[in-house]
Amino acid sequence: MKVTVRKFDAVIVGAGGAGLRAAIQLSEAGLKTAVLSKVFPTRSHTVAAQGGVAASLGNSEEDHWHWHMYDTVKGSDWLGDQDAIEFMCKKANEVVIELEHYGMPFDRLDNGRIYQRPFGGHMSNFGEKPVRRSCAAADRTGHAMLHAMYQRNVKANTQFFVEWLALDLIRDAEGDVLGVTAMEMETGDLYAFHAKATIFATGGAGRIYYSSTNAFINTGDGAGMAARAGIPLEDMEFWQFHPTGVAGAGVLITEGVRGEGGILRNSAGERFMERYAPNAKDLASRDVVSRAMVTEINEGRGCGPNKDFVLLDITHLPPETIMKRLPGIHEIALQFAGVDALREPIPVVPTCHYQMGGIPTNFKGQVVVPGKRSQNEIVPGFYAAGECACASVHGANRLGTNSLLDLLVFGKSAGESAVDEMKQSPKPHKELPADAFDRTLERLHRLNTQKDGASVHETQLDMQRTMQKHAGVFRFADLLKQGVQKIIEVQKDVERTEIKDKSKVFNTARVEALELDNLIEVAVATMVSAEARKESRGAHVRDDAPDTPERPDGRDDVNWLKHSLWFKDANRLEYKSVTLRPLTVETIALKKRAY
Amino acid sequence: MTKRILKFNIYRYDPDVDRKPYMQDIEVEVDATDRKLLDALVKLKAKDDSIAFRRSCREGVCGSDGMNINGTNGLACLADLSTFPDGKTIVLRPLPGLPVIRDLIVDMTQFFKQYHSIKPYLINNDPLPERERLQSPEEREELNGLYECILCACCSTACPTFWWNPDKFVGPAGLLAAYRFIADTRDQATNERLDNLEDPYRLFRCHTIMNCVEVCPKGLNPTKAIGKIKDMMVRRII
């Protein structure tokens, strides 16, 4: 197989929010940049974000980035790095205003400023009461944002490679990153993008679970490529289960519904969140709400013939509010639950939604790995941002609206870091090593010649069911232990998947098989990291780490206040300390989380 | 709905092996958890992995899976299986009027070229204010029904004028986008945008057939937007 080499200053993999934001930075700096995306940019999954992007603009009431920082640290269950969190919360106003300047159609207040709504876990005055911090465009914020950023890139003449699938990371003997290999889907031809800076913005891998709000394309391609190239994945045991996926369909219903006044009810019609979070109620943090829902269902207070969902009720809201602020939700409820949300409550269940962990980076978007000198040594030429990266701002649990903020802030800072590096110390391209394409060629050769192999579809289902059963909302020591064995079994099938269709032109069977190679790395990383973490924290709650007076909520700060680093090589785990020291303010001290 | 057999008649073409396109009959069993046409297509692909189609969000917001379903353009992820009568074959073809790359996958180059031709970005040359530019709720409401477009191309590929002149006529999706910027109080390029459309083909080839309105999966109305641009053109001359 022939591999054609193309040279660029920078290559960005992924054209969702983070990739497009980074691309604006590089294109406007005049660098020769290639943006690779396996789908047309506006089809990226950022498009499905609904409720808003957090920024302490204070348009409706007093707000402060420091309060936002406090909420984010608390939301992360203190696993987030406080330097990165301060950086993100401080930058929020700047990046949201930039978006407005790009033309994003935010909803407006009567005084003409950007409309803001309350969201789970966002409070004023260090946890006192809910605050309106989420900047929204109806319930289509992600769509409006992604289109506005694509449009800005059109203006900046960014060079896109649409429907190109990145396959593997290229590293030389010194560990420097020199680009990626990729396949043009329309022709099936292979290329290498040789670059001084490689930025991964490939999104999450929510498709490792059976029930997921995520798009088909969320297959963890960046995480898989990084893992195969020896880069560890950080905090992969932490997955967010969004409280309100449509029961059965998995489609997301924004937390903005509860921000606008929606209420969760059990089979008795009770507003059960009052018992679990007396202060924030339905607007408690997502992990808290999801666990409350599963507890209600497990204790027999679920709704429907099988008592396996709860109800999200907005029938008490004025119809004008629903049609103005939540038109998309009205549409989704009709389409995927068959209910008219103006009149009937929507059946919902906690559904896999977001990957808190990912490729380890610092707050400049530079990928960092443990080395001889420090636990955070920069990998030259490699950057990551958005859901595929772990900065880490979300720690053990992400707050709603912080994902869109994450991709803006770190997309921009990864872009800036790459520009600075190239402008301040200009260097020619490092030479590609002789084995630059070997991994890619081996994978493709294996797939093209596999006989009596495993079905891609069935193997993927096996993986998804295993993850769902063994690493769900609540986790059990024995199930996790079995889960590790099972997922390693599934991995063996992934190594022998077979496609019947061997053609070249737009072969989506081949694409799906190659995506599964990435998904399985994430699935194994998740299960192994989760089995090993013997405490409860944020979204990771185990039966053998219960709430006790010595360890409230089962959190064990003495032994487990640290980031997991999973290496593909022998499923090795290392740990690194959490950065508790912010950039300028005082550390937000450890305490029990309560909403 | 319990288990049910669905019959399909699908447009197939793989330039690697097929001398010309053909229609393939194929059946698939679906169950109660399969609600939408896309769910059935995913099962079909598990049966025959050579069937190629685009898909991503499966909730009608990314615009990937536009196709021609029983003669009408729509998104597979929003087409409810319960609306297809039992026993009746479902005919699937690629979106009409664009070159086919393979099976249900069309080459959308021409469609996006037209979208790009209207300068689909905000133009405002004032110095950037420190805070957001102000816009009243009423001014913002003018963008409703315009900004929600998902670029699925169902409309443009249902438009006879676009079929005949895909290189000259902007098409409903592109014109909707043009009006989205004209209608935005923050945009300063209305005249330039109208100049850009002042041409026998680009705008005026719309004959208000309104196929675009009928097929739009987001319930948008490109014809209305086109009418408003035409009005502005006329008023500009008077």
Interface residues (C-beta under 8 A of the other chain):
Chain A: V39 F40 T42 R43 S44 H45 V47 A48 I97 E100 H101 Y102 G103 P105 F106 D107 R108 L109 D110 N111 G112 R113 I114 A137 R140 H143 A144 H147 Q151 R152 V154 K155 E186 A215 F216 I217 G248 A249 V251 L252 G328 E331 I332 Q335 F336 S455 V456 H457 E458 I499 K500 D501 S503 K504 V505 F506 N507 T508 A509 E512
Chain B: D14 P15 D16 V17 T33 R35 K45 A46 D48 D49 S50 A52 F53 R54 R55 S56 C57 R58 E59 G60 V61 C62 G63 S64 L78 D80 I101 R102 D103 I105 M108 F112 H116 K119 P120 Y121 L122 N124 L128 E130 R131 E132 R133 L134 Q135 S136 P137 E139 R140 L143 Y147 E148 I150 L151 F181 D184 R186 D187
